[in-house]
Amino acid sequence: MTDEQTILVVDDERDIADLYTTWLEMDHEVRTAYGGEDALDRVDADVDIVFLDRQMPDYSGDEVLERIRSRGLDCRVVMVTAVDPDFDIVEMGFDDYLTKPVMHEDLDDAVETMRERDGYDDTLQEYFALTSKKATLEAEKTPSELQRSEEYQQMVERVDKLQNEADTAVSSFDDDFDSLFQEFPGGE
């Protein structure tokens, strides 16, 4: 897998979209869209990562995200927004959530994280997307708000279930990995 990704930056604030594009195009192919309709015209199967503003006038980031997913495009989507997250994010199909202001390093870190996740199976991708949502909500909401939210509680249960599945898969991988090396001279 190469380090270069095809990235779509979507923000109706041209200065922000252009700044993100400038930062990212040093290492990646970048497309820029200045609104939701423009984003839907520019996103296709070649796009690896979408940095998507949530609050836009023509189509909201939420609507653009739904349409990307309904097209079956297999790209990672990072919401980049000044909108404080609420419990509605639990059901949204994004992979990560960045709250503005976003710095160059934040974008680079998100690209690296999304690139690494591309190699994961569906269970691990869902797990990491949900843990990102969980961390986002825990940073924004009070413990009592979290406790009262049915969506949050169901998400925590799903995270725990996925973590158990991942732990089981990793432990069986570790067993296979250990036995593989025991078969070779110089192994354990």
Backbone bond lengths (Angstrom), bond angles and torsions (degrees), N, CA, C in turn:
res aa  C-N    CA-C-N  psi(-1)  N-CA   C-N-CA  omega(-1)  CA-C   N-CA-C  phi
1 M - - - 1.447 - - 1.521 108.26 -
2 T 1.321 117.33 129.75 1.454 119.74 178.66 1.515 109.36 -81.29
3 D 1.322 114.42 160.70 1.457 119.20 178.46 1.520 111.80 -75.76
4 E 1.348 117.38 -27.34 1.455 120.05 -177.81 1.521 110.39 -71.26
5 Q 1.302 114.58 130.65 1.454 121.80 179.07 1.524 108.51 -117.49
6 T 1.327 116.66 155.09 1.460 120.67 169.77 1.515 106.18 -95.30
7 I 1.314 114.30 120.19 1.462 120.91 -172.47 1.517 109.70 -120.32
8 L 1.324 115.62 138.38 1.456 121.94 173.13 1.521 107.87 -110.84
9 V 1.322 116.14 120.90 1.462 122.73 176.43 1.520 107.28 -100.72
10 V 1.339 116.51 124.50 1.460 121.25 -178.02 1.522 109.18 -124.93
11 D 1.336 115.86 115.75 1.464 121.14 175.90 1.519 108.10 -157.84
12 D 1.324 117.39 132.94 1.465 120.05 179.98 1.526 111.79 -75.72
13 E 1.324 117.61 -13.63 1.468 120.40 174.11 1.529 106.73 -88.02
14 R 1.329 115.40 104.76 1.464 121.51 -172.95 1.530 112.56 -55.73
15 D 1.334 117.35 -41.33 1.467 120.02 -178.07 1.528 110.95 -61.10
16 I 1.322 116.62 -41.10 1.469 120.49 -179.68 1.528 109.83 -69.46
17 A 1.331 116.75 -46.08 1.469 120.14 179.52 1.528 110.22 -59.94
18 D 1.315 116.90 -42.99 1.466 120.45 -179.66 1.526 111.73 -67.23
19 L 1.327 117.40 -37.63 1.461 120.74 178.02 1.528 110.33 -64.30
20 Y 1.320 117.20 -48.63 1.468 120.52 178.42 1.535 110.58 -59.45
21 T 1.327 115.51 -41.84 1.462 119.95 178.98 1.523 110.73 -60.95
22 T 1.320 116.97 -46.02 1.468 121.23 179.26 1.517 110.92 -58.67
23 W 1.321 116.80 -44.90 1.464 120.66 -179.88 1.524 111.20 -62.95
24 L 1.316 116.46 -44.70 1.462 120.80 -172.45 1.525 113.66 -80.00
25 E 1.328 117.39 -29.89 1.465 119.03 -174.15 1.526 113.04 -72.51
26 M 1.319 117.26 -6.25 1.467 119.73 174.55 1.533 110.31 -64.67
27 D 1.338 116.65 -32.06 1.469 121.17 -174.78 1.523 114.48 -123.95
28 H 1.325 117.91 -4.75 1.460 120.79 -172.67 1.522 111.37 -142.40
29 E 1.330 114.42 161.97 1.459 119.07 169.47 1.524 106.46 -81.47
30 V 1.332 116.93 127.29 1.459 120.03 -175.22 1.528 110.61 -126.41
31 R 1.319 114.35 134.26 1.456 122.65 171.16 1.518 106.36 -109.38
32 T 1.324 116.37 146.10 1.456 119.99 -179.06 1.519 109.61 -123.74
33 A 1.332 115.74 134.30 1.459 122.05 176.70 1.528 107.71 -126.94
34 Y 1.335 115.29 137.29 1.465 120.53 -176.52 1.526 112.39 -103.23
35 G 1.304 116.70 26.70 1.450 121.35 177.40 1.518 110.04 171.25
36 G 1.313 115.58 172.04 1.451 120.98 -175.84 1.511 114.06 -65.32
37 E 1.339 116.87 -43.80 1.467 119.75 -179.49 1.526 110.09 -64.37
38 D 1.326 116.46 -42.74 1.462 122.21 176.64 1.534 110.10 -60.34
39 A 1.318 116.83 -40.68 1.476 121.08 179.24 1.517 110.83 -61.51
40 L 1.321 116.50 -43.66 1.467 120.21 -178.55 1.527 111.57 -66.69
41 D 1.333 116.89 -27.55 1.461 120.70 175.25 1.525 111.68 -74.31
42 R 1.334 117.59 -29.61 1.468 121.66 -173.11 1.529 114.23 -96.55
43 V 1.313 117.69 -18.40 1.465 119.61 -178.06 1.524 109.38 -83.00
44 D 1.324 115.10 135.51 1.463 120.95 177.39 1.528 108.01 -153.54
45 A 1.313 116.31 -172.57 1.466 121.28 -175.33 1.526 113.18 -65.46
46 D 1.335 118.41 -16.22 1.465 121.06 179.36 1.526 112.93 -79.89
47 V 1.324 117.93 -16.15 1.461 121.77 -177.18 1.529 109.18 -77.98
48 D 1.336 115.01 127.14 1.466 121.17 178.55 1.524 112.19 -90.64
49 I 1.338 116.18 -40.67 1.467 121.86 -174.97 1.520 109.47 -137.61
50 V 1.331 115.96 137.51 1.467 121.86 173.92 1.529 107.33 -117.16
51 F 1.325 115.82 124.69 1.456 121.31 168.90 1.520 105.20 -97.26
52 L 1.324 116.56 112.00 1.461 122.38 -165.99 1.519 111.82 -120.14
53 D 1.339 115.29 117.95 1.461 120.96 173.89 1.528 107.89 -68.04
54 R 1.288 116.16 139.84 1.467 119.25 -176.05 1.521 112.95 -85.62
55 Q 1.335 116.77 -32.20 1.461 120.05 -173.31 1.529 109.68 -110.90
56 M 1.341 115.26 102.21 1.456 121.23 179.69 1.524 108.65 -135.60
57 P 1.334 116.96 153.38 1.464 119.27 -172.99 1.532 116.06 -74.06
58 D 1.337 119.56 -40.27 1.467 118.34 -174.56 1.529 111.34 -79.34
59 Y 1.314 116.94 -62.59 1.459 122.00 171.37 1.516 106.22 -121.39
60 S 1.303 116.93 132.99 1.470 118.93 177.07 1.521 109.05 -70.19
61 G 1.311 115.73 162.21 1.456 119.97 175.28 1.520 111.32 -58.93
62 D 1.330 116.52 -34.68 1.465 120.73 178.10 1.535 110.04 -60.75
63 E 1.339 116.85 -44.29 1.465 121.09 -179.86 1.527 111.07 -67.30
64 V 1.334 116.59 -41.59 1.463 120.41 178.51 1.527 109.48 -62.04
65 L 1.325 116.85 -44.03 1.460 121.50 178.49 1.528 110.84 -58.49
66 E 1.327 117.13 -46.86 1.467 120.70 178.66 1.522 111.45 -58.36
67 R 1.322 116.92 -42.18 1.473 120.42 -178.73 1.526 111.37 -70.30
68 I 1.331 117.40 -36.98 1.468 119.85 176.07 1.522 109.45 -60.59
69 R 1.328 116.54 -47.53 1.464 120.51 -179.67 1.523 111.49 -66.46
70 S 1.334 117.56 -38.11 1.475 119.04 -179.04 1.532 111.43 -68.58
71 R 1.317 117.74 -23.19 1.468 121.35 175.88 1.532 111.45 -79.03
72 G 1.321 116.37 -9.63 1.459 120.06 179.40 1.517 113.25 76.74
73 L 1.330 117.60 19.52 1.466 120.72 179.42 1.519 109.54 -72.37
74 D 1.309 115.43 130.75 1.462 121.47 -175.35 1.524 110.45 -96.67
75 C 1.325 115.84 64.21 1.461 120.00 178.11 1.528 108.57 -118.72
76 R 1.300 115.47 156.03 1.453 120.92 174.41 1.528 107.40 -81.68
77 V 1.327 117.63 141.07 1.459 122.05 179.03 1.521 108.90 -123.23
78 V 1.336 114.30 125.71 1.456 121.65 177.34 1.529 106.87 -113.36
79 M 1.315 116.66 116.02 1.463 120.28 175.19 1.526 106.82 -74.73
80 V 1.331 116.05 131.13 1.458 122.25 178.89 1.515 105.47 -125.87
81 T 1.338 116.51 110.75 1.453 117.22 -167.64 1.521 113.18 -155.35
82 A 1.306 114.12 157.92 1.462 120.67 172.93 1.526 110.17 -94.30
83 V 1.329 117.04 -4.13 1.466 121.64 179.34 1.526 108.75 -72.95
84 D 1.327 115.89 123.84 1.463 119.05 175.73 1.521 108.18 -65.65
85 P 1.309 117.38 129.78 1.458 119.96 -176.25 1.527 111.59 -67.82
86 D 1.307 114.74 144.94 1.451 121.27 174.92 1.527 107.21 -124.20
87 F 1.308 116.68 179.76 1.460 120.96 -173.99 1.530 113.01 -64.86
88 D 1.332 117.74 -12.55 1.462 120.13 177.39 1.532 112.16 -64.45
89 I 1.330 117.84 -19.52 1.471 119.75 -178.76 1.527 112.34 -68.78
90 V 1.325 116.95 -18.75 1.469 120.41 -178.34 1.523 110.54 -57.16
91 E 1.313 117.76 -40.85 1.467 122.16 -175.76 1.522 113.35 -89.41
92 M 1.317 118.17 -5.65 1.462 120.65 -176.72 1.530 110.86 -79.53
93 G 1.335 116.02 145.53 1.455 121.51 -174.06 1.514 115.95 -90.01
94 F 1.330 118.12 37.83 1.458 119.66 177.01 1.518 110.50 -94.56
95 D 1.339 115.05 166.94 1.463 121.13 -176.89 1.520 113.43 -100.62
96 D 1.331 117.15 -26.85 1.460 120.64 179.87 1.521 108.23 -156.73
97 Y 1.339 116.07 164.09 1.462 122.28 -174.19 1.516 107.92 -137.03
98 L 1.325 116.89 117.10 1.458 121.33 176.37 1.525 108.59 -112.37
99 T 1.326 116.44 133.40 1.452 121.39 179.43 1.524 109.03 -99.55
100 K 1.342 115.57 129.14 1.458 121.13 178.92 1.521 109.67 -65.92
101 P 1.321 118.40 148.71 1.453 127.59 4.24 1.531 111.60 -77.11
102 V 1.324 115.13 142.47 1.455 122.37 -179.20 1.524 108.27 -112.23
103 M 1.307 115.89 132.71 1.462 121.69 -179.24 1.535 110.30 -98.76
104 H 1.305 115.54 167.44 1.468 122.66 179.69 1.535 110.44 -53.74
105 E 1.313 116.61 -46.76 1.468 121.29 -179.50 1.537 111.75 -60.64
106 D 1.337 116.64 -37.27 1.469 120.36 178.61 1.525 110.97 -61.41
107 L 1.336 115.95 -42.91 1.466 119.94 179.03 1.520 110.86 -66.19
108 D 1.343 116.36 -44.93 1.470 119.97 179.07 1.524 111.23 -59.97
109 D 1.332 116.52 -43.78 1.467 120.55 178.65 1.529 111.08 -62.34
110 A 1.332 116.06 -41.56 1.467 119.82 179.85 1.528 110.81 -65.23
111 V 1.324 117.38 -40.64 1.470 120.39 177.95 1.521 109.66 -60.68
112 E 1.318 117.18 -46.53 1.470 120.96 -178.92 1.537 110.74 -62.49
113 T 1.323 116.32 -44.13 1.463 120.60 179.13 1.530 111.00 -62.08
114 M 1.327 116.97 -45.24 1.467 120.52 -179.21 1.533 110.63 -66.78
115 R 1.329 117.11 -37.52 1.467 120.98 178.33 1.525 110.37 -62.49
116 E 1.331 115.88 -43.05 1.469 119.81 178.94 1.521 110.87 -64.70
117 R 1.317 117.45 -40.09 1.469 121.00 -177.97 1.517 112.88 -67.31
118 D 1.325 117.66 -22.64 1.462 120.28 179.25 1.519 112.45 -57.01
119 G 1.331 116.71 -30.11 1.451 120.69 -179.39 1.518 113.97 -82.38
120 Y 1.318 117.32 -5.65 1.457 121.23 -176.75 1.523 111.13 -83.67
121 D 1.328 115.44 154.71 1.465 119.16 174.27 1.534 109.27 -75.88
122 D 1.319 115.73 173.97 1.465 120.93 -175.50 1.525 112.42 -59.33
123 T 1.322 117.54 -37.57 1.462 121.14 -178.98 1.526 110.66 -63.25
124 L 1.328 116.59 -47.70 1.466 119.15 179.83 1.520 111.38 -67.99
125 Q 1.324 118.39 -36.37 1.466 119.98 177.68 1.524 110.39 -63.31
126 E 1.323 116.64 -43.43 1.467 119.88 177.72 1.521 110.32 -63.89
127 Y 1.321 116.54 -42.77 1.461 121.24 179.50 1.529 110.97 -57.29
128 F 1.322 116.87 -49.97 1.463 119.37 -177.77 1.524 112.30 -68.97
129 A 1.328 118.34 -35.45 1.461 120.86 176.11 1.529 110.09 -63.02
130 L 1.332 116.26 -43.48 1.466 119.63 -179.62 1.530 111.88 -69.67
131 T 1.320 117.97 -38.08 1.474 118.79 178.40 1.522 110.59 -66.97
132 S 1.324 117.77 -31.14 1.462 121.03 175.12 1.533 109.90 -65.80
133 K 1.325 116.79 -44.59 1.463 120.77 178.08 1.526 110.67 -63.51
134 K 1.314 115.71 -41.81 1.473 121.30 179.26 1.525 110.15 -60.37
135 A 1.330 117.02 -47.59 1.466 120.86 179.86 1.530 111.17 -64.10
136 T 1.319 116.47 -39.55 1.464 120.76 178.82 1.516 110.66 -61.89
137 L 1.324 116.79 -47.34 1.467 120.19 179.80 1.527 111.57 -66.08
138 E 1.327 116.99 -39.48 1.463 119.79 -179.77 1.521 111.82 -65.99
139 A 1.328 117.30 -27.73 1.464 120.69 177.76 1.528 111.38 -77.84
140 E 1.327 117.16 -24.25 1.463 121.34 -173.89 1.528 114.90 -103.98
141 K 1.308 117.18 -24.34 1.469 121.04 -173.22 1.523 110.83 -110.40
142 T 1.324 114.96 155.05 1.465 120.11 176.61 1.528 108.72 -78.20
143 P 1.334 116.93 157.56 1.466 118.84 176.85 1.537 112.94 -55.80
144 S 1.323 117.73 -37.12 1.468 118.64 -179.96 1.531 111.05 -69.59
145 E 1.331 118.51 -35.91 1.467 120.57 175.85 1.527 110.29 -63.91
146 L 1.318 116.24 -42.37 1.468 120.16 178.58 1.524 110.45 -62.65
147 Q 1.313 116.20 -43.26 1.462 121.27 -178.49 1.526 111.30 -62.66
148 R 1.329 117.07 -36.11 1.467 121.48 -177.61 1.528 113.57 -81.08
149 S 1.322 117.83 -13.95 1.460 120.51 -175.35 1.528 111.40 -86.17
150 E 1.310 115.51 116.93 1.461 120.79 177.59 1.530 110.39 -65.66
151 E 1.362 116.92 -39.24 1.467 120.76 179.49 1.521 110.46 -60.71
152 Y 1.327 115.72 -43.66 1.469 120.31 -179.48 1.532 110.52 -64.88
153 Q 1.330 116.89 -44.82 1.470 120.77 -179.00 1.528 111.18 -62.24
154 Q 1.337 117.06 -41.55 1.464 120.44 177.69 1.528 110.81 -65.15
155 M 1.346 115.95 -37.61 1.462 119.27 178.71 1.526 110.54 -65.65
156 V 1.323 117.74 -41.22 1.470 121.49 178.46 1.527 110.04 -61.03
157 E 1.328 116.90 -42.33 1.464 120.37 177.32 1.526 110.86 -61.47
158 R 1.338 116.63 -42.08 1.467 120.75 179.34 1.534 110.37 -66.05
159 V 1.315 117.71 -40.94 1.472 121.63 177.67 1.523 109.68 -59.80
160 D 1.332 116.27 -46.15 1.474 120.05 179.43 1.528 111.11 -60.85
161 K 1.330 116.62 -43.05 1.470 120.53 179.28 1.524 110.43 -63.03
162 L 1.330 116.41 -45.81 1.466 120.26 179.92 1.522 111.36 -64.84
163 Q 1.326 116.45 -35.86 1.467 119.80 178.78 1.528 110.03 -65.40
164 N 1.328 116.67 -40.92 1.464 119.74 177.12 1.523 111.26 -63.44
165 E 1.333 116.94 -41.80 1.467 120.52 177.44 1.526 110.57 -62.80
166 A 1.318 116.45 -43.21 1.471 120.76 -179.96 1.520 110.56 -65.55
167 D 1.339 116.37 -42.59 1.464 119.94 178.75 1.530 111.14 -60.87
168 T 1.343 116.90 -41.52 1.457 121.38 178.37 1.528 110.44 -63.27
169 A 1.326 116.33 -44.46 1.473 120.40 179.77 1.521 110.65 -63.47
170 V 1.329 116.77 -43.22 1.464 120.47 -178.52 1.524 110.14 -67.36
171 S 1.336 117.32 -39.87 1.465 118.32 -178.86 1.523 110.37 -67.37
172 S 1.347 118.67 -36.51 1.462 118.93 176.97 1.522 110.14 -70.56
173 F 1.323 116.76 -32.98 1.464 120.24 175.36 1.522 109.40 -64.65
174 D 1.320 116.66 -43.94 1.468 120.32 178.97 1.524 110.61 -59.65
175 D 1.344 117.74 -41.49 1.464 120.77 178.46 1.524 110.66 -63.15
176 D 1.346 116.57 -45.89 1.461 120.81 178.37 1.520 110.84 -63.16
177 F 1.314 116.14 -40.78 1.462 122.22 -179.01 1.526 110.09 -63.39
178 D 1.337 115.81 -46.78 1.466 120.23 179.10 1.527 111.03 -61.87
179 S 1.334 116.52 -44.71 1.477 119.04 -178.19 1.520 110.75 -67.65
180 L 1.315 117.90 -32.43 1.456 121.51 178.10 1.527 109.54 -61.43
181 F 1.315 116.44 -45.00 1.461 119.16 -177.84 1.535 111.65 -73.58
182 Q 1.315 117.91 -24.55 1.460 119.95 177.53 1.527 110.93 -72.02
183 E 1.346 116.97 -21.65 1.462 120.04 -179.90 1.513 112.56 -77.17
184 F 1.319 117.82 -19.71 1.456 121.42 -176.97 1.507 110.94 -96.86
185 P 1.354 116.86 143.26 1.476 118.90 174.72 1.509 109.20 -57.73
186 G 1.255 116.52 138.41 1.465 121.21 -179.19 1.519 111.78 87.30
187 G 1.360 117.46 -4.09 1.456 120.76 175.31 1.515 108.60 -73.82
188 E 1.304 115.66 -171.81 1.472 119.86 -175.94 1.507 112.16 -59.26
